[in-house]
Amino acid sequence: MAKKFGKFLMVTAALGAVAAGAYYYLQGKDDFVDDDFDDDDDFDNFDEDLDDDEAAKDSDRNYVDLDLEKAEDFKEGLSAAKAEVTDKVVGAAQEAADKVKEAADKAEVKVEEFFDDDDSDGSMDAM
């Protein structure tokens, strides 16, 4: 008997949960559809307001004349600085390459001396 009552109680709880879920779904579905239509109701044309503001701004606007001679001087100075930096970088790179070459030559000589079969003292240690 207890098993039958337990099954009855579980089925009743499940049916109640399904009914409550369906009720809340149907209630929320109407609100969701209404919210979507409210977002599209803004048909105000803001371009008209911008036209009035731009006309007022144009009268208050101050313009700055460009001095083309200063611009040319700046470009020449920039080119000179670029050439100077390029020369320094190329010089430093060349100097570094020379140092690396010298170090490689010294290392090569040391390696050749290390593996040289002839000993200077005449001993046969190397053989």
Backbone bond lengths (Angstrom), bond angles and torsions (degrees), N, CA, C in turn:
res aa  C-N    CA-C-N  psi(-1)  N-CA   C-N-CA  omega(-1)  CA-C   N-CA-C  phi
1 M - - - 1.432 - - 1.522 111.45 -
2 A 1.331 116.32 -38.43 1.451 120.25 -179.18 1.523 110.75 -66.02
3 K 1.354 116.16 -33.29 1.456 119.41 179.02 1.513 110.35 -66.51
4 K 1.322 117.28 -42.62 1.463 120.84 -178.98 1.529 110.70 -65.58
5 F 1.338 116.41 -40.40 1.460 119.35 179.31 1.533 110.88 -66.95
6 G 1.334 117.40 -38.51 1.463 121.45 177.90 1.523 111.55 -63.87
7 K 1.354 116.66 -42.29 1.465 120.55 177.15 1.528 110.78 -63.47
8 F 1.358 115.49 -43.89 1.462 119.98 179.40 1.526 110.72 -59.95
9 L 1.346 115.64 -42.85 1.463 120.39 179.99 1.532 111.19 -64.48
10 M 1.329 118.47 -41.30 1.464 122.25 179.98 1.529 111.05 -66.81
11 V 1.327 117.32 -42.65 1.470 120.93 179.13 1.517 109.86 -64.73
12 T 1.313 118.03 -40.96 1.459 121.33 179.22 1.528 110.80 -64.45
13 A 1.318 117.79 -41.64 1.469 121.53 178.63 1.527 110.39 -65.02
14 A 1.336 116.79 -41.31 1.467 120.06 179.90 1.519 110.48 -65.54
15 L 1.315 117.75 -44.14 1.469 120.31 179.00 1.528 110.97 -64.39
16 G 1.316 117.39 -37.31 1.468 120.64 177.12 1.523 111.37 -64.80
17 A 1.320 117.31 -40.01 1.459 121.42 178.86 1.529 110.84 -66.15
18 V 1.327 116.34 -40.40 1.466 120.11 178.50 1.525 109.76 -65.42
19 A 1.325 117.15 -42.97 1.470 120.83 -179.51 1.531 110.42 -64.68
20 A 1.340 117.39 -42.31 1.473 120.58 179.50 1.526 110.26 -65.69
21 G 1.328 117.38 -41.02 1.459 120.28 178.58 1.513 112.20 -63.07
22 A 1.329 117.23 -41.69 1.462 121.16 178.74 1.523 110.43 -65.22
23 Y 1.331 116.84 -40.84 1.460 121.12 179.71 1.529 111.20 -62.42
24 Y 1.339 117.17 -48.26 1.465 120.41 -179.37 1.529 111.96 -66.70
25 Y 1.330 116.07 -34.32 1.468 119.49 177.72 1.517 110.76 -64.61
26 L 1.324 115.74 -46.19 1.472 119.23 -178.51 1.529 111.28 -68.00
27 Q 1.322 118.21 -34.22 1.463 120.90 177.09 1.523 110.90 -68.23
28 G 1.323 118.26 -42.44 1.459 122.73 -178.46 1.512 112.81 -74.09
29 K 1.331 117.21 -25.87 1.464 121.35 -179.07 1.524 110.81 -64.19
30 D 1.304 118.66 -40.70 1.454 121.82 179.03 1.526 111.26 -66.85
31 D 1.311 118.01 -39.92 1.463 121.46 178.60 1.521 110.93 -66.40
32 F 1.310 117.37 -38.05 1.462 121.87 -179.12 1.534 110.31 -65.34
33 V 1.314 117.71 -42.12 1.468 121.62 179.91 1.523 109.79 -67.86
34 D 1.317 118.71 -40.68 1.462 121.68 179.62 1.526 111.25 -64.62
35 D 1.321 118.34 -37.12 1.458 121.63 -179.79 1.521 111.24 -65.81
36 D 1.313 118.51 -35.54 1.465 121.12 -179.99 1.520 111.75 -65.23
37 F 1.328 117.67 -37.54 1.461 120.15 -178.80 1.525 112.49 -75.03
38 D 1.322 117.77 -24.90 1.461 120.48 -179.48 1.522 111.67 -70.85
39 D 1.306 118.45 -29.29 1.465 121.28 -178.33 1.520 112.68 -70.09
40 D 1.319 118.20 -26.32 1.458 121.71 -176.07 1.529 113.19 -90.79
41 D 1.317 119.37 3.20 1.460 121.94 -175.48 1.523 113.65 -82.09
42 D 1.322 119.37 -3.18 1.455 121.84 -176.57 1.531 109.22 -88.08
43 F 1.338 115.73 93.38 1.457 120.41 -178.28 1.526 111.90 -108.21
44 D 1.312 117.48 17.97 1.456 120.94 -178.08 1.525 109.48 -68.09
45 N 1.315 116.30 136.84 1.455 121.53 179.82 1.524 108.02 -96.22
46 F 1.301 117.01 109.87 1.453 121.43 -177.68 1.524 112.16 -86.08
47 D 1.315 118.31 -7.46 1.466 120.97 179.88 1.526 111.86 -64.15
48 E 1.305 117.29 -31.46 1.462 120.28 179.28 1.529 110.71 -64.41
49 D 1.311 117.11 -39.88 1.457 121.16 179.39 1.526 111.04 -66.74
50 L 1.317 117.50 -36.68 1.455 121.17 -178.72 1.522 111.48 -67.55
51 D 1.317 117.48 -35.01 1.457 120.14 -179.84 1.528 111.12 -62.81
52 D 1.312 117.72 -40.03 1.463 120.78 179.05 1.522 111.08 -68.20
53 D 1.322 117.07 -40.08 1.461 120.79 -179.41 1.527 111.59 -68.25
54 E 1.319 117.90 -37.93 1.464 120.96 -179.55 1.527 111.22 -66.88
55 A 1.315 116.95 -37.13 1.457 119.83 179.10 1.529 110.24 -65.21
56 A 1.322 116.43 -38.23 1.463 119.95 178.27 1.520 110.91 -70.08
57 K 1.316 117.60 -36.19 1.455 120.99 -179.17 1.529 111.44 -71.12
58 D 1.320 117.84 -34.16 1.466 120.86 -178.67 1.521 111.59 -62.66
59 S 1.310 117.12 -36.02 1.460 119.20 -178.58 1.535 111.33 -73.36
60 D 1.320 117.65 -26.86 1.457 121.53 -179.20 1.529 113.21 -91.23
61 R 1.294 117.43 -4.71 1.463 121.01 -172.43 1.530 110.45 -78.17
62 N 1.327 115.58 134.50 1.462 122.06 174.34 1.520 108.51 -107.72
63 Y 1.319 115.62 139.37 1.448 120.22 -179.28 1.520 109.72 -109.05
64 V 1.327 115.22 148.03 1.449 121.43 178.76 1.521 107.44 -110.48
65 D 1.329 116.15 127.17 1.449 120.32 178.09 1.527 108.93 -76.47
66 L 1.315 115.66 140.45 1.446 120.63 178.42 1.517 109.73 -88.91
67 D 1.325 115.71 133.01 1.455 121.45 177.09 1.520 107.36 -95.83
68 L 1.317 117.32 103.76 1.454 121.63 -174.63 1.527 112.11 -69.69
69 E 1.322 117.90 -27.72 1.462 120.02 178.74 1.535 110.30 -66.60
70 K 1.324 116.42 -40.59 1.464 119.60 177.52 1.522 110.39 -64.85
71 A 1.312 116.50 -37.27 1.452 120.24 179.02 1.526 110.44 -64.91
72 E 1.318 117.47 -41.63 1.471 121.18 178.68 1.531 110.27 -66.16
73 D 1.343 116.79 -42.28 1.461 120.05 177.86 1.533 110.72 -61.12
74 F 1.307 116.10 -41.02 1.463 120.54 178.81 1.526 110.62 -63.46
75 K 1.335 116.77 -42.67 1.462 120.37 179.10 1.527 111.17 -64.06
76 E 1.325 116.96 -39.16 1.464 120.17 178.76 1.529 110.62 -66.93
77 G 1.318 116.94 -42.99 1.461 121.16 177.58 1.526 111.39 -62.60
78 L 1.310 115.41 -39.60 1.454 120.23 178.58 1.529 110.63 -65.95
79 S 1.318 116.96 -41.00 1.464 120.34 178.05 1.525 111.14 -64.92
80 A 1.321 117.26 -39.98 1.461 121.09 179.00 1.531 110.48 -65.21
81 A 1.310 116.92 -43.61 1.464 120.70 179.02 1.532 110.27 -64.27
82 K 1.321 116.41 -38.56 1.459 120.75 178.65 1.532 110.66 -63.81
83 A 1.331 116.79 -43.80 1.464 120.94 179.22 1.534 110.68 -64.11
84 E 1.323 116.83 -40.56 1.465 121.17 -179.96 1.532 110.93 -63.50
85 V 1.309 116.32 -45.91 1.460 120.58 -179.82 1.529 110.12 -65.85
86 T 1.325 116.89 -39.44 1.458 120.46 178.50 1.523 110.92 -61.67
87 D 1.323 116.86 -43.40 1.469 120.75 178.29 1.528 110.95 -61.94
88 K 1.331 117.19 -42.28 1.463 120.56 179.79 1.531 110.78 -64.00
89 V 1.319 116.38 -42.76 1.464 120.06 -178.18 1.521 110.39 -67.32
90 V 1.333 117.15 -43.51 1.457 120.32 179.81 1.529 110.06 -64.82
91 G 1.317 117.11 -41.61 1.466 120.89 177.95 1.516 111.90 -62.24
92 A 1.308 116.49 -43.87 1.470 120.44 179.43 1.523 110.74 -65.83
93 A 1.316 116.89 -38.74 1.461 119.99 178.81 1.523 110.66 -66.40
94 Q 1.325 116.86 -41.42 1.468 120.72 178.74 1.531 110.43 -63.85
95 E 1.332 116.17 -43.05 1.465 120.95 178.76 1.526 110.90 -62.26
96 A 1.322 116.96 -42.01 1.468 120.87 178.44 1.521 110.54 -65.38
97 A 1.326 116.93 -40.34 1.467 120.08 178.48 1.525 110.97 -64.04
98 D 1.328 117.54 -39.00 1.466 120.92 177.63 1.530 110.93 -63.97
99 K 1.328 117.18 -42.56 1.466 120.95 178.96 1.524 111.01 -64.11
100 V 1.309 116.62 -39.51 1.461 120.11 179.16 1.526 109.74 -65.64
101 K 1.334 116.67 -40.96 1.466 120.65 179.19 1.526 110.57 -63.94
102 E 1.329 117.94 -42.85 1.455 121.78 177.97 1.532 110.93 -61.98
103 A 1.329 116.72 -43.43 1.469 120.67 179.75 1.526 110.36 -64.71
104 A 1.322 116.92 -38.99 1.462 120.35 178.98 1.523 110.51 -66.05
105 D 1.340 117.61 -40.04 1.468 121.08 177.94 1.526 110.82 -63.19
106 K 1.334 116.98 -43.32 1.467 120.78 178.58 1.521 111.07 -63.50
107 A 1.315 116.41 -41.35 1.466 119.94 179.74 1.521 110.27 -65.56
108 E 1.326 116.95 -37.90 1.463 120.53 179.37 1.528 111.01 -63.91
109 V 1.325 116.79 -41.80 1.463 120.98 178.86 1.525 110.28 -63.75
110 K 1.340 117.70 -42.80 1.462 121.09 179.54 1.527 111.42 -64.27
111 V 1.311 117.17 -38.76 1.454 120.49 179.65 1.524 109.89 -67.40
112 E 1.328 116.75 -41.85 1.460 119.84 178.32 1.522 110.50 -62.64
113 E 1.320 117.72 -40.75 1.465 120.94 178.56 1.516 111.13 -65.07
114 F 1.323 117.29 -37.40 1.456 121.27 -178.06 1.526 111.42 -66.59
115 F 1.333 116.40 -41.55 1.452 120.59 -177.50 1.535 113.51 -93.69
116 D 1.314 118.09 8.28 1.457 121.76 179.82 1.530 108.94 -69.87
117 D 1.339 118.18 131.59 1.465 122.79 -176.77 1.520 113.12 -77.00
118 D 1.281 117.25 -25.54 1.457 119.95 -177.64 1.510 110.09 -85.30
119 D 1.329 116.43 124.33 1.455 120.51 174.84 1.521 107.93 -91.89
120 S 1.280 116.34 146.31 1.451 120.33 -178.78 1.532 112.36 -74.58
121 D 1.336 117.61 -22.08 1.463 119.72 -178.02 1.538 112.81 -89.56
122 G 1.340 117.86 -3.82 1.451 120.99 177.17 1.504 113.95 85.65
123 S 1.315 118.97 3.06 1.458 120.82 179.46 1.523 110.32 -77.50
124 M 1.290 116.15 166.09 1.440 121.87 -178.89 1.533 111.24 -103.11
125 D 1.323 118.49 27.04 1.462 122.26 -176.71 1.535 111.64 -65.03
126 A 1.306 115.79 -33.18 1.452 119.51 -174.57 1.513 111.97 -75.09
127 M 1.337 118.47 -16.62 1.462 118.94 -176.06 1.464 112.36 -97.16
